[in-house]
Structure formats: structure tokens, C-alpha cells
Amino acid sequence: MSHETNTSIELEIALLIRRLTSISTGRKFGTLDRSAYLLLGQIESHGSAGVKALAEEFRLDISTVSRQTSALEQKGYVYKMPDPEDGRAYFYQLTDEGRRMLEETRQQRTERIDELLKDWSEDERTRFGELLAKFNRTYLDD
């Protein structure tokens, strides 16, 4: 792959991140912030999870994930369950409110994607999704 191609990809990724996280556009990309959305989604899709497993999944420090999950607990989105094999450890599980907020945000985000891609063909949407998934898998394998 040429340096020019890589430079173009890097710029497009930087612009995408900026646009998705920009408050200045006046448009939120869902009710939950990015870290809450991802953590709640991970817990929902894989069942209860401990801080260590979440940190490994997102390649973050345990202290970072601990702060983020504590904030989710304070908001009533998750609750702690003791680990039956290790009395010092615990798992997080979604509350009904956490599940509701996750679904609300997912719906908002999906509607925004639908709006942005309204002029794309189904084949273009499918290919874009496949390439994003491939990129994310490649990043994890790095």
C-alpha cells in the first residue's frame, strides 16, 4: 500500500472521529457517552463482566475501566455481583435502566447512521460495514 493511500486513510479516520465526537455540530451521537455505550454494550452482549475482562477487551488500564464502571454504577446502569470463585472480585451486570439507556442510545445512533447513509445503496452500506469490521479486527490483532 502506498504512503499516499495510508495518509488518506489516516486523515479520513481522524475526520470521522472528530465528526462523531464533536459537540460543536450541535448533534449528539446518542444519549450515553462513548465509554458508557461501549461498556454497557459489552456487558449486554457477553453477560456479566469483571473490570479486568472489560479492560482487556478495550485495551485500557484497569484503573480507567474501574472509574468508568463506578460511574455507571452511580448512575444506576449496572450493579455489582460477587464472584463466587473469588470473594474479592465482582462482576457487573446491567440494570433495567442501563439496558433502557443502551437501547435508547443504540436507536439514536442507528437513526443517525441511517440519515447519513440515506443516499448509499444497500451494497455500499454492506461493504462499508464489512470493511469497518475488518479494520477493527485488524486493530485488535496488532
Backbone as JSON, one array per atom type, in Angstrom:
{
  "sequence": "MSHETNTSIELEIALLIRRLTSISTGRKFGTLDRSAYLLLGQIESHGSAGVKALAEEFRLDISTVSRQTSALEQKGYVYKMPDPEDGRAYFYQLTDEGRRMLEETRQQRTERIDELLKDWSEDERTRFGELLAKFNRTYLDD",
  "N": [[0.86, -1.17, 0.0], [0.53, 2.22, -0.78], [2.26, 5.13, 0.5], [0.81, 7.44, 0.16], [-1.83, 6.49, 0.02], [-2.12, 5.41, 2.62], [-1.84, 7.78, 4.09], [-4.11, 9.16, 3.27], [-6.14, 7.45, 4.28], [-5.58, 7.65, 7.03], [-6.15, 10.38, 7.47], [-8.91, 10.45, 6.85], [-9.93, 8.77, 8.84], [-9.25, 10.28, 11.11], [-10.85, 12.55, 10.64], [-13.39, 11.38, 10.72], [-13.52, 10.48, 13.4], [-13.38, 12.95, 14.7], [-15.73, 14.19, 13.76], [-17.69, 12.46, 14.73], [-17.43, 12.78, 17.44], [-17.75, 15.43, 17.95], [-18.95, 18.17, 19.7], [-19.54, 20.62, 18.85], [-21.07, 20.49, 16.55], [-23.62, 20.46, 17.34], [-25.11, 18.22, 17.39], [-25.75, 15.35, 19.11], [-24.42, 12.09, 19.37], [-26.14, 10.07, 20.32], [-27.51, 9.28, 23.59], [-25.91, 8.28, 25.71], [-22.45, 8.63, 26.7], [-19.48, 7.81, 24.81], [-17.76, 5.87, 26.13], [-19.45, 4.79, 28.11], [-21.48, 3.73, 26.5], [-20.08, 1.75, 25.03], [-19.09, 0.07, 27.11], [-21.48, -0.77, 28.38], [-22.68, -2.05, 26.21], [-20.85, -4.15, 25.77], [-21.14, -5.61, 28.15], [-23.82, -6.3, 27.91], [-23.78, -7.93, 25.58], [-22.04, -10.02, 26.24], [-22.75, -10.95, 28.7], [-22.48, -10.84, 32.31], [-19.58, -9.07, 33.48], [-16.25, -8.67, 34.62], [-14.03, -6.08, 35.84], [-11.39, -6.48, 35.0], [-11.65, -8.15, 32.71], [-13.13, -6.45, 31.06], [-11.31, -4.35, 30.77], [-9.27, -5.67, 29.39], [-10.62, -6.32, 27.02], [-11.06, -3.8, 25.86], [-8.56, -2.82, 25.79], [-7.53, -1.14, 27.81], [-6.35, 0.54, 30.8], [-6.82, -1.05, 33.94], [-7.52, 0.67, 36.02], [-8.73, 2.8, 34.67], [-11.03, 1.61, 33.52], [-12.23, 0.8, 35.86], [-12.92, 3.25, 37.06], [-14.75, 4.15, 35.12], [-16.74, 2.13, 35.18], [-17.57, 2.42, 37.8], [-18.77, 4.93, 37.67], [-20.91, 4.27, 36.01], [-22.26, 2.57, 37.71], [-22.99, 4.34, 39.76], [-24.83, 5.88, 38.39], [-26.82, 4.11, 38.15], [-26.88, 2.22, 36.11], [-25.57, -0.18, 36.04], [-24.98, -3.0, 38.2], [-23.15, -4.52, 40.9], [-22.1, -7.89, 41.16], [-21.06, -10.41, 43.32], [-18.14, -12.37, 42.73], [-18.36, -15.76, 42.62], [-16.19, -17.46, 42.8], [-14.06, -16.0, 43.69], [-13.92, -14.14, 46.37], [-13.05, -11.53, 46.61], [-13.36, -10.31, 44.2], [-15.64, -9.04, 41.67], [-18.48, -8.97, 39.45], [-19.97, -7.03, 36.85], [-23.32, -6.29, 36.04], [-26.02, -5.48, 33.85], [-28.53, -3.12, 34.76], [-32.12, -2.66, 34.66], [-32.52, -0.01, 33.92], [-30.02, 0.61, 32.82], [-30.03, -1.09, 30.61], [-32.19, 0.04, 29.24], [-31.2, 2.62, 28.68], [-29.02, 1.95, 27.08], [-30.31, 0.76, 24.87], [-31.84, 2.95, 24.0], [-29.82, 4.76, 23.24], [-28.54, 3.22, 21.28], [-30.6, 3.11, 19.39], [-30.81, 5.85, 18.72], [-28.27, 6.28, 17.62], [-28.31, 4.49, 15.48], [-30.39, 5.58, 13.96], [-29.16, 8.0, 13.25], [-27.01, 7.06, 11.69], [-28.51, 5.89, 9.64], [-29.6, 8.23, 8.56], [-27.27, 9.57, 7.69], [-26.35, 7.8, 5.74], [-28.3, 7.66, 3.85], [-28.38, 8.03, 1.07], [-26.82, 6.04, 0.12], [-26.32, 2.91, -1.52], [-27.66, -0.36, -0.71], [-25.72, -2.3, -1.09], [-23.37, -0.73, -0.9], [-23.55, 0.11, 1.78], [-23.4, -2.37, 3.07], [-20.83, -3.25, 2.28], [-19.24, -1.21, 3.36], [-19.72, -1.62, 6.11], [-18.61, -4.2, 6.36], [-15.91, -3.65, 5.77], [-15.25, -1.86, 7.84], [-15.57, -3.56, 10.03], [-13.56, -5.43, 9.44], [-11.32, -3.75, 9.62], [-11.42, -3.07, 12.37], [-11.04, -5.62, 13.51], [-8.44, -6.13, 12.59], [-7.03, -4.17, 13.95], [-7.3, -5.1, 16.57], [-5.8, -7.42, 16.41], [-3.28, -6.47, 16.23]],
  "CA": [[0.0, 0.0, 0.0], [1.37, 3.41, -0.91], [2.26, 6.12, 1.57], [-0.3, 8.37, -0.14], [-3.07, 5.81, 0.41], [-2.16, 5.38, 4.09], [-2.05, 9.15, 4.56], [-5.52, 9.45, 3.01], [-6.92, 6.67, 5.25], [-5.36, 8.27, 8.35], [-6.9, 11.64, 7.52], [-10.34, 10.15, 6.87], [-10.24, 8.25, 10.19], [-9.19, 11.43, 12.03], [-12.05, 13.37, 10.4], [-14.54, 10.63, 11.21], [-13.51, 10.56, 14.87], [-13.7, 14.33, 15.06], [-17.15, 14.45, 13.48], [-18.53, 11.65, 15.62], [-17.29, 13.22, 18.83], [-17.82, 16.88, 18.02], [-20.1, 18.8, 20.34], [-19.79, 21.87, 18.13], [-22.05, 20.3, 15.49], [-24.95, 20.58, 17.92], [-25.77, 16.93, 17.31], [-25.17, 14.28, 19.92], [-24.48, 10.79, 18.72], [-26.74, 9.19, 21.31], [-27.64, 9.79, 24.95], [-24.75, 7.88, 26.51], [-21.15, 8.95, 26.13], [-18.87, 6.68, 24.1], [-17.27, 4.82, 27.01], [-20.62, 4.14, 28.72], [-22.14, 2.95, 25.45], [-19.27, 0.56, 24.73], [-19.07, -0.82, 28.27], [-22.81, -1.38, 28.54], [-22.85, -2.97, 25.09], [-20.02, -5.33, 26.01], [-21.78, -6.38, 29.22], [-25.05, -6.87, 27.35], [-23.54, -8.99, 24.6], [-21.26, -11.12, 26.79], [-23.19, -11.26, 30.05], [-21.77, -10.1, 33.34], [-18.15, -8.97, 33.22], [-15.42, -8.02, 35.62], [-13.23, -4.95, 35.38], [-10.21, -6.98, 34.28], [-12.07, -8.61, 31.38], [-13.5, -5.26, 30.27], [-10.07, -3.64, 30.46], [-8.59, -6.43, 28.34], [-11.4, -6.19, 25.78], [-10.91, -2.47, 25.27], [-7.14, -2.47, 25.87], [-7.43, 0.02, 28.7], [-5.89, 0.25, 32.15], [-7.87, -1.47, 34.87], [-7.98, 1.84, 36.78], [-9.63, 3.56, 33.8], [-12.3, 0.88, 33.44], [-12.8, 0.83, 37.2], [-13.58, 4.57, 37.2], [-15.89, 4.21, 34.21], [-17.81, 1.26, 35.67], [-18.09, 3.04, 39.03], [-19.69, 5.99, 37.23], [-22.12, 3.6, 35.53], [-22.96, 2.07, 38.9], [-23.59, 5.51, 40.44], [-25.98, 6.31, 37.59], [-27.84, 3.06, 38.21], [-26.91, 1.49, 34.85], [-25.04, -1.51, 36.31], [-24.82, -3.34, 39.61], [-22.09, -5.5, 41.15], [-22.41, -9.23, 41.64], [-19.83, -11.03, 43.79], [-17.59, -13.51, 42.01], [-18.46, -16.9, 43.53], [-14.9, -18.15, 42.92], [-13.08, -15.1, 44.32], [-14.7, -13.22, 47.18], [-12.57, -10.14, 46.49], [-13.71, -9.81, 42.88], [-17.07, -8.93, 41.38], [-18.87, -8.79, 38.07], [-21.01, -6.04, 36.61], [-24.48, -6.71, 35.27], [-26.89, -4.35, 33.51], [-29.83, -2.91, 35.4], [-33.16, -2.35, 33.66], [-32.26, 1.35, 33.44], [-28.85, 0.52, 31.95], [-30.49, -1.71, 29.36], [-33.03, 1.03, 28.56], [-30.34, 3.67, 28.15], [-28.25, 1.37, 25.98], [-31.2, 0.62, 23.72], [-32.18, 4.3, 23.54], [-28.65, 5.29, 22.54], [-28.36, 2.42, 20.07], [-31.62, 3.56, 18.44], [-30.41, 7.18, 18.26], [-27.08, 6.14, 16.78], [-28.75, 3.82, 14.25], [-31.14, 6.57, 13.18], [-28.18, 8.94, 12.71], [-26.32, 6.36, 10.61], [-29.49, 5.81, 8.55], [-29.68, 9.56, 7.98], [-26.03, 9.86, 6.99], [-26.15, 6.89, 4.61], [-29.58, 7.53, 3.13], [-28.17, 8.0, -0.37], [-25.95, 4.92, -0.22], [-27.03, 1.67, -1.85], [-27.52, -1.42, 0.3], [-24.4, -2.91, -1.32], [-22.36, 0.17, -0.33], [-23.65, 0.02, 3.24], [-22.89, -3.68, 3.46], [-19.38, -3.27, 2.08], [-18.67, -0.31, 4.36], [-19.78, -2.34, 7.38], [-17.63, -5.28, 6.32], [-14.56, -3.08, 5.84], [-15.05, -1.35, 9.2], [-15.38, -4.73, 10.9], [-12.22, -5.95, 9.14], [-10.36, -2.81, 10.19], [-11.44, -3.24, 13.82], [-10.39, -6.91, 13.83], [-7.01, -5.95, 12.34], [-6.51, -3.37, 15.05], [-7.21, -5.97, 17.75], [-4.74, -8.41, 16.19], [-1.99, -5.77, 16.22]],
  "C": [[0.9, 1.23, 0.0], [1.24, 4.33, 0.31], [1.09, 7.08, 1.39], [-1.64, 7.77, 0.28], [-3.21, 5.78, 1.94], [-2.42, 6.76, 4.67], [-3.52, 9.54, 4.39], [-6.42, 8.73, 4.02], [-6.8, 7.3, 6.64], [-6.17, 9.54, 8.49], [-8.4, 11.38, 7.62], [-10.77, 9.6, 8.23], [-10.25, 9.4, 11.19], [-10.43, 12.31, 11.87], [-13.3, 12.68, 10.93], [-14.64, 10.71, 12.73], [-13.92, 11.95, 15.32], [-15.19, 14.61, 14.88], [-18.08, 13.67, 14.41], [-18.5, 12.15, 17.05], [-17.43, 14.72, 19.01], [-19.1, 17.36, 18.67], [-20.5, 20.04, 19.56], [-20.81, 21.73, 17.0], [-23.47, 20.47, 16.01], [-25.72, 19.28, 17.89], [-25.05, 15.92, 18.18], [-25.34, 12.99, 19.16], [-24.99, 9.77, 19.72], [-26.72, 9.82, 22.69], [-26.41, 9.5, 25.8], [-23.46, 8.36, 25.87], [-20.53, 7.65, 25.58], [-18.44, 5.55, 25.04], [-18.43, 4.07, 27.67], [-21.31, 3.23, 27.71], [-21.38, 1.65, 25.17], [-19.24, -0.43, 25.89], [-20.41, -1.52, 28.45], [-23.08, -2.38, 27.42], [-22.07, -4.25, 25.26], [-20.66, -6.21, 27.08], [-23.05, -7.03, 28.7], [-24.77, -8.07, 26.45], [-22.8, -10.2, 25.16], [-21.68, -11.52, 28.2], [-22.38, -10.47, 31.06], [-20.27, -10.15, 33.07], [-17.47, -8.25, 34.36], [-14.59, -6.91, 34.99], [-12.04, -5.43, 34.56], [-10.57, -7.41, 32.86], [-12.45, -7.43, 30.49], [-12.25, -4.49, 29.86], [-9.32, -4.36, 29.33], [-9.3, -6.28, 27.0], [-11.14, -4.87, 25.08], [-9.46, -1.96, 25.3], [-6.93, -1.17, 26.65], [-6.84, -0.42, 30.04], [-7.08, -0.14, 33.02], [-8.41, -0.27, 35.64], [-8.96, 2.69, 35.97], [-11.01, 2.91, 33.76], [-12.99, 0.87, 34.79], [-13.53, 2.16, 37.44], [-14.85, 4.64, 36.34], [-17.05, 3.33, 34.7], [-18.4, 1.78, 36.98], [-19.09, 4.15, 38.69], [-21.0, 5.38, 36.73], [-22.95, 3.05, 36.69], [-23.66, 3.21, 39.63], [-24.83, 6.01, 39.69], [-27.1, 5.28, 37.59], [-27.93, 2.23, 36.94], [-26.38, 0.06, 35.0], [-25.07, -1.75, 37.82], [-23.75, -4.42, 39.71], [-22.68, -6.81, 41.64], [-21.1, -9.84, 42.12], [-19.43, -12.21, 42.92], [-17.63, -14.7, 42.96], [-17.13, -17.63, 43.75], [-13.84, -17.31, 43.63], [-13.85, -14.03, 45.07], [-14.26, -11.77, 47.1], [-13.02, -9.5, 45.18], [-15.23, -9.75, 42.71], [-17.26, -8.73, 39.88], [-19.91, -7.68, 37.99], [-22.09, -6.65, 35.74], [-25.34, -5.49, 34.98], [-28.12, -4.31, 34.4], [-30.85, -2.69, 34.29], [-32.93, -0.96, 33.07], [-31.05, 1.37, 32.5], [-29.22, -0.06, 30.6], [-31.33, -0.72, 28.55], [-32.18, 2.12, 27.93], [-29.49, 3.18, 26.98], [-29.1, 1.27, 24.73], [-31.57, 1.98, 23.13], [-31.02, 4.89, 22.72], [-28.4, 4.54, 21.25], [-29.36, 2.87, 18.99], [-31.25, 4.93, 17.87], [-29.24, 7.1, 17.3], [-27.45, 5.5, 15.44], [-29.52, 4.79, 13.36], [-30.2, 7.59, 12.53], [-27.4, 8.32, 11.55], [-27.25, 6.24, 9.4], [-29.58, 7.14, 7.8], [-28.44, 9.87, 7.14], [-25.86, 9.03, 5.72], [-27.39, 6.74, 3.73], [-29.42, 7.44, 1.62], [-27.24, 6.88, -0.82], [-26.81, 3.71, -0.59], [-26.82, 0.66, -0.71], [-26.16, -2.11, 0.15], [-23.29, -2.04, -0.73], [-22.36, 0.12, 1.19], [-23.06, -1.28, 3.75], [-21.37, -3.72, 3.37], [-18.67, -2.38, 3.11], [-18.63, -0.98, 5.73], [-18.75, -3.46, 7.45], [-16.21, -4.74, 6.46], [-14.27, -2.49, 7.21], [-14.8, -2.5, 10.17], [-13.98, -5.33, 10.68], [-11.14, -5.06, 9.74], [-10.27, -2.97, 11.71], [-10.79, -4.56, 14.25], [-8.87, -6.81, 13.65], [-6.37, -5.19, 13.46], [-6.34, -4.24, 16.3], [-6.09, -6.99, 17.63], [-3.36, -7.8, 16.27], [-1.27, -5.9, 17.54]]
}
